[in-house]
Amino acid sequence: SEMCIRDRGVVGMARSGYIHSANSQFFIMTDAHSSLNGQYTVIGSVLDGMSVVRKIKQGARNGAVKKPDVIKSAVIVK
């Protein structure tokens, strides 16, 4: 089945209000949210470890996070 940005665990490209502004920032859906579908580019999904994802500090609406968490390692699975 096709991944939709509304699905929990989906990884999408972050962007500003301008639809073609996506860059190196990304977000992980922690809950379903259907209004985002069709508005963002899906680049993957969390296969295992949503309990860890839920512990990541969440940013404000503008994405700002004081003392953000860091990714020490990640595995890209094709």
N, C-alpha and C positions, 0 to 999 in steps of 0.2 A: 504494500500500500504506500501511497505517496505521503511523505511527512508534511505536516501542516504546522505553521508557526504557532497555532493555538494549542498544540499538544505539549503536555508536561515532558521536560527533558530535551526538547528541541533547542538547538543552538542556532542563533540567527545573527546576522550582521547588524550592528548598531548604526544609527544614522540620525541626522538632525531632522527637522521638519521637511527639508528638501529631499525628495525621494531618491535622488541620485548621489547622495552624500556619504554613503557607507564607506568605512575605512577599516583600519585594523582592529577596531573595538568590536566586541561581540557581547551577546547576552545569552543566558540559559533560562528557558521557561521553567519556573518552579511550580506553576499551576496553569491550568487551561485558561485561555483568554481569546475567545473567537474573534474579537474585533481587530486583532493584529494580523489575521490571515490575509494573504494577498498584498500586504504592505511592506514585508521584509523578506530578505533572501535567507533561505534555510541553508546552513553549511554543514549540518550534522546533527547528531543527537547523543545524549548520554546513554551508554549501554549498561553501565553499572556504576553505582555510587551516588544515587540521588540523595542519600542521607548526608553525604559529604557536601554536595551542592547546596543543600539547604542551610549549611553552616557558614557559607560564604557571606561576607558583609554585603548588604544590598545598598546601592547608591540611591541618592535622591532622584527626583524626576529628571534632573539634568545629568545624572550619572555620577555626580561627585561623591567620593567616599574619602573620609579622613582615615589615614593609616590603612590603606586597602590591603586585602589579602593578596598573595602572589602565587602564581603557578610554579611549583618547583619541578614538576615533570608532567608531561602529557603524552599520550600515545594516540597517534592518528591511525585509524583502521580503515582500510579501503574496502 
